[in-house]
Amino acid sequence: MSKTSPRPVELDVRVPVWERFFTVAPLVLVGTREPDGRFDLAPKHMVLPLGWQNFFGFVCTPRHATYANALRERAFTVSYPRPGQFVQASLAASGRCVDGTKPATEALPTVPARRVAGVLVDGAVVQLECELERTVDGFGENSLVVGRIVAAYADPDALREADRAPEDVLAAAPLLAYVHPGRFAAIAAAHSFPIPEDMHR
């Protein structure tokens, strides 16, 4: 005898639904250059590859410095922190001082980007350098910022290779996930997805 699923609760779509349940997303730090030449790092979780080629997008509001900086400089960086760097990622969300600086961000260990004007979080498992491709406005108060990846770096432990089992890769380089709202998780294991043989991307 199968158990009957509970009847779904209808949510009020006159307000955003995203605070009513948990969702999982990557947590990254987006780096941009400020007008005074310093660099800012801001945590983002509404991020994704755009298609199968080297395009990357993140959601941001035009009210934030990250959006203005990326638009002005035509570039940004992306660092995927390790689970052990979650405190650093949290610090990057600190507010700005009266003079517009973010001392907490300046305390984060960084390395210079090579192809764009920017910095990357030192020790991040994956690092991307992007040239701005376009912005798409109009998602309420938010916009999609799209970049073309012009340089990418990864910890050797995180690389998928023919002679390495997926379980070994994840165990050696766990992923940091943001569980919205307000939680995080380390992903060190995953199950194989049963993809049909005739499925094509």
N, C-alpha and C positions, 0 to 999 in steps of 0.2 A: 504494500500500500504506500503510494507516494505522498509525501507531505505537500500540502497546498501552499503555494507562495503567498505571503501576505499581500493584501491589496495595496498598491502604491499610493503614497500620499501626494496629492496634487499640490505643487508649490505655487506661490504667488509670484507671477512673472512681472508684476508691476515694479518689483524691486529685484536687484541682482540675486541670483539663486546660489552663487558660488560659496557663500558662507554657511549653507545649510548641510553640506556633506563634504567629505574629504576627497581630494584629488591629488594625484602624484605628478610631479614635474621635475626636470633637472633644476638645480640651483647653480647659477653662474654669476660671475662678477664681470660687468661690462665696464671697460676702461675708456675714458675719453679725455681729451686735452682741454683744459680750461682756458678762458681768454688771457689769463696772466701767464700761461705757459706751464702751469702745474698740471698734474694729472689727477683725475677723480676715478674712483671705483665704486660702482653701485650694484647691489645684488638685484638679480632679476630671475623670476621663475616662469614668466610667460614667454618662453623661448622655444625655438624649434628650427630644424633644418627645413628649408623651403625647396622641395623637390629633391631629386636624386643627385643633382649637381652641387657645386660648392657655393650655395647660398645659405645665409643664416639670418633669422629674423628674431626680433624681440619687441615686446609691447612696452610702450612708455607714453607718458603724457607730455605734451609740448610744454607744460609748466615746469618740468624738471630740467635741471642743467644737463643731464645725459643727452636728452633729445637735442637741445640747442647746440651742445658741443659737437655731437655727431654730425649735425646738419652743417655747422660752420666749418668744421675741419674735414668733412667728407671721409671720415674714418673712425673706427672704434676697434677695441680688442675684446676678446672673450676668454675668460679663464674658468675652467671647471675645477673647483676646489675638491680636495679629498675630504672624506668624512671627518678626519682629524683637524681640518681647517674650518669647521663650522663656526667657531668663535670669531675667526677673522672675517668670515662672510657676514656674520651678524654685526660686527663693528663697522663694516662698510655701509650699513644702513643708518648709522648715526647722523643726526641732524647737523646743519651747518652753524658755525659761529656767526656773530654779528657781522664780521668782516667777510663772510662768505666761504671761509675755509672749513675743511673737515679734518681736524687733527687726527682723528681715529683712522681715517683712510691713509694719511701720510705715514702712519706707523706700520702699515702692512708691508711685508717684504715683497719687493717687486724686482723684475728684470726688464730691461728695455726691449721694446718690440724692434724688429729688424726691418720690416717693410713699410710700416706706417708709423706716424708719430704717436707713440703710446707706450704703455707699460703692461706687463703681464704679471699675474700673481706667481711669485716664486714657489715652486713645488706643486703647482696645480697639475692634475693628471693629464689634462688636455688644454692647449692654448691655441687660440685662433687670432689672426690679424685680418681685419676686414676693411675694404674700401666701401664707402657708402654707395649703394646701388640706387635706392629711392626710399621715400617715406610714403606711407599710405595713411591718410588721416580719415577721421570720421567714424571711429568705433566708439561712439559716445564721446567721452573726454579724452580717449586714448588714440594712439597711432601705432602703426606697425613700422618699425625701422628695419630696413633690409640692407644687408651687406653682402658683397662678394668676397669669399675667403681668398686672400692672396698669399697667406703663409699659415702653416699649421705645424704644431709640435705635440708630441705625446710621450709620456713615460713608456719606456720599453715594456714594462710589466703590463701595461694596459692594451698593448697591441694584439689583435687577433692574428694568429698565424696558423698555417695548416697543421703544424705539428704540436699545437697546444690545444688542450681541451678547453671549451668555453668555461667550465667550472674553475679551471686553474687560473684563467685570466681574471675572472671576477674575484676570486679569493685573493689574488695578488694585488689587485687594484680595485677595491670596492668603489661603488658610485655613491655620491652624495645626492640624495633626493629631497626635495622640499614637498612636504605633505601639507597642502593648503587646507585650512588656515592654521598657521602658526606651529607646525611641527616639522621634524626632519627625520630621515632614516638613512641608514647605511645599507646598501644592497651588495651583498657579497656572494649571493647565490641566485640562480634563476633556473627555470625549467624550460626545456625545449618546446617551442610552439609547434603544434601539429599543422604545418602548412601543406595543403593539398599539392600533389605532384604537378597538376596542370595549372597551378596559379602562377601568373607572371606579373611583374611590377610594371 
